[in-house]
Amino acid sequence: MKKIFSVNKDYVDSRLDKWFKKNVFNIPQSLIEKILRKGNIKINKKKVKSSYKLKENDLITIINLNFTETQSKKKKVIYKASKKEVSYSSKMIIENNDNFVVINKPAGVAVQSGTKSKRNIIDLLRDTKEFENSSPFTVHRIDKETTGILIVAKNRKSAQLFTSLFRIRKIHKTYLAIVLGIPNKNKGTLIDELLHYEGEKKIKSKAITHYTVIDSNNNYSVLKLNPETGRKHQLRKQLLIFGHPVLGDDKYRLSKNHINKKSTLMLHAYKINFSINDIKYRYLAEPPLLFKDFLKQKYLKSF
């Protein structure tokens, strides 16, 4: 059996193995390497390595492979948004152009689907008018309960560009957080070694966050946070280590009986800055009503 695929512009400069896993079957890397060595996958009738970077209109020939469901991982189920959800998703959008959108993400919605979260931003955007002739690509994430700015690319080329900009720290984010207590200093830098696990492997990663106290009262403070690194749950973990956890965080808190009880996580991705081809981009996302109402009730300012 032979199948021939033509590479479109969305996959230009993508690795062959990544293209295969995305478009054919998500099989182990070792099996892809074996198939390539045997010459059962060729580019323009020539044997290549798995790291080969695809070019537009390359012809990928795949021969003598049985395309059965058992060879791949379970097919990803796409969440089907209702008309009401699609309409609401369009209202989240702050910026819309040919290459990306910027949205103000609400609390309680994951960026991508997972074992615990079926409803997600990527699938909600998929059927909106803004993505009528394109597909949403993830370029970064914020926690499910965190609100605020999120960039979603409209094509693979833009997704690769944003991923590179995040990796080299050329995208600058500002968060607002309501935390418990009052820090000793009005300004400073949090530097910590954060732990996470990949399977059974324990990995330490350096996390750096700059903070400024905007306002405070007897029990709470409003902080401006500028993360320099992008570790999973970085801000929430570091603020707990700092002794001033985010209000409403039921995971990273001082104790089960502590005052840190609030229906919503008071962490908001407020601003993002970056440059593309010497053009500067700056976007702001208004904090949610619950966030602003709490500030008003406690006579706290955020700006």
N, C-alpha and C positions, 0 to 999 in steps of 0.2 A: 504493500500500500504506500502511495506517495501523496504528500500534501505540499503545496507551494503557497507561501505567504509573501506579500509585498509590504515593505516597511513604509509606513506613512510618517509625516513630519513630526508627529507627537513622540515618536520613539527615536528620533535622530540623536546620536551620542549615547543612547542607552546600551548597557552591556547585553550581549546575546543571551547569557544565562538568565538575567532578570526579565528580559522580554519573553523567554520561553516559559518561565514560571507564571508570568502574568497572563499570557495569551494562549498557552497550550495546556500544560499541566504543572502544578506546583509540586514537583518531585524533588527528592534530595539532591544536593549539589553533586555528590559522588556519582549518582546515576547519570546526571547530565554530562559530566566529564567522560564517563564510560561511553555514552552514546556518541559524543563528539570524536573520541579516539577511533571509534569504529567507522566513522564517516557517515553516520546515519543522519547527521544534521550538517548541511553545507550552506555556505553563503555564496551566491553566484557560481554554484557548482564547484566551489573550492572548500577544502577542510580549513577550519579556523579554530581558535581557542575560545573558551567560554568568556574571556574578557574582551572579545572583539567588540568594538564600538560601531553600532549600526549607522548606516547612511540611508538617506531617503531613497526609496525605490530599490533597495537591496532585495534580492530574491532569496528567501530562506526555504530550502528544500528539506523536508523531513521524510525519511523513508523507513519502511520495515518496523514501524512502531504501532502497537495496538493501543488505540485511544479509548481506554476503558475507565470508568469512574473509579475503579479500585486503585488505579495508579496515582491518583491525585488525592489531595486532602479534601475534606468535605467542602462542597461548594458554598461560598459565602451567600447568606440570605440577605437581600437588600430590603430595608424597611420601606414599606409603601406608605407614604404620607397621605393624609386626608386632604381634601380641598381647603379646609379651614387651616390646617397646618402649613400648607404650601403658601397660602395667602399671608399668614402671619410671618413665615420665614422671609418673604420678600420685604416685609416691614422692618426686619432686623438689619437690613443692608444700609451701610453708611456710604460706601463708595462702590461703584460698579463701572468697570471698563472692559476692554477686550481681553485683558490678560488676568485680571483678578478681581475679587470683591473683598471688601472689608465689612465685617458684621459686628454688631453688638450682641454677643451671645448671652442668652438668659441662663439663669441657674437651673440645674436639674437636667440638662441635656448634654450628653457626652459628645465629643467631637467625632469619634468613630464608633461603630458598633463593637460590642464585646460580649463576653459571656453573661455579664450582668446588665448590659445596656444595649437594647435593640434599637430604640429610638435615638437617632443621632443627627448631628448637624449636616454631615455630608449627604446623607440620604434625604434629609428635608430640603436641602438646596437643589437636589438633582432635578426636581420637577418644576422649579420656579421659572418664570419667564426670563430671568437673568442668565439662566443656564440652558436656554432653549437649544442652542447650537453648540454646546460645549459640555464638558464633564467637570465636576468638582474634584480637586486634588488637595490633599492635606499637606501643609508645609510646616505647621507647628501645632502644638496642642495647649489647651488650658484645661484645668481640672473640671470635672462634670459640674461641681457646685460653684465654681468660680465664674463670675460674670465678666463681660467686657470684650475688648477688641480681639478679633480673630481674623487672620488673612486666609482666604481660600483661593487657590489658583484655578484658572479656567483651562489650562493646557499643560502638557508635560514640560514644555520648555520653560514656562514661567515657574512651575513647581520646582524644577531643578535649580533655577536662579535663586529663588527664595531660600531653598534648602542650603545653598552655598552661602548666602548672605547671613543666615542664622549661624552656620558653622563657624564662620570667620568673625562673628560678633559685630556685624555691620548693621544689625537691626536693633534698635534701642527701645526697650519697653519700660513704661512707668505704671506701677500699680498703686492703688489706694487700699489701705487696710485699717480696719478698726480693731485694735488689740486691747488686751487686758493690761491694766497697770500703766505706769509712767516710766519710760526708760531714763536711766541716770544722765545720759547725754542726749542733747537735741539732734545730734548728727553723728554718724559713724558708719563703719563697714563691718558686716558680719562675714567671717571666714570660717567655714566648717568642713569637716570630712564627713560626708553623708554616705550611709550604707544602703545598698540595694542588692537584690539577689537575681541572678540569671540561672534558673534551675536551682541547683544546690551550691552554685558558686557565689561566694560573697565578694562584692566589689565595692571599693571605696572611691568616691569621687569628690573632688574639691568643689565647694560651692561658695560663691562670692555675691553678696548683696549689699548695696549702699542704701542707707535709710536716712530719712529726715523726719523729725516730729513736727507735724503741722499744727496740731492743737492737742490739748489734754485737759481732763478734769480729775476728780478724785479717783475714779475707777477705770477710765478708758483713755486711750490715745489714738489719734488719727496719724498714720504714718504714710509717707511717700516712699515707695520702694523701687529701686532700680537694680534689677538682677543683672549681673555681669556674665553669669553662667546660666545654663538652662537644665538643671537636674529635675527629676521627677519629684513633685511636691516640694520643691526647693524652698519657697517662701514659707510655707506652713511648717515645715520641719525646722528651718532656721529660727523662726520666731518662737517656736516652742523651746528650743535650746537656749535662746536669748532670755527666756522667762516671761515673754509677752505674747502668748499664742493668739491667733486670730479669733475674734468673737464668732461663735457659732460653729467652730470646728469640732466635730464630735470624734475625730480620729486623733489629731495632734493636740491634746489638751493636758493640763496639769494633773487633774484627777477626775474621777467619775463624779464626785460630789461638788466639783468646783463651780464657781459662778458662770463659767463659760457655757451658757445655755442660750441659744437663739435659734430660731427656725431656719435662718439663712446664714450661710457662710459670708462674713463681711470682708470679702476680698474681691477687688474689682480691677481688671486690666483697663486702665484709664486712657493711656496714650501710647502711640507707636510712631517712631521716626526711622526713615531709611532713605537711601538715594539709589536711583537706577539711571545710568547714563548721564550723570551729573544733574539729574532732576531730583529735587528734594520732595519727599512725601511726608506729611504729618497728619495723623488722624486722632480724633478724640471720641470717646464713647461715654455718654452720660451714665452715671451710676444708676442702678435701679431704684425704684420708689422706696422700697424697704430700707435701703442703705441711707438714702437722703432723709427719710422720716426719722430714723434712729439718731442721726446727727442733730436734727432739729430738736428732738425730745431731750437730748443730753446737752444742748447748747454748745455743740462742737462745730467747728468750721473745717472744710476740706480743701480750701484753696487760699 
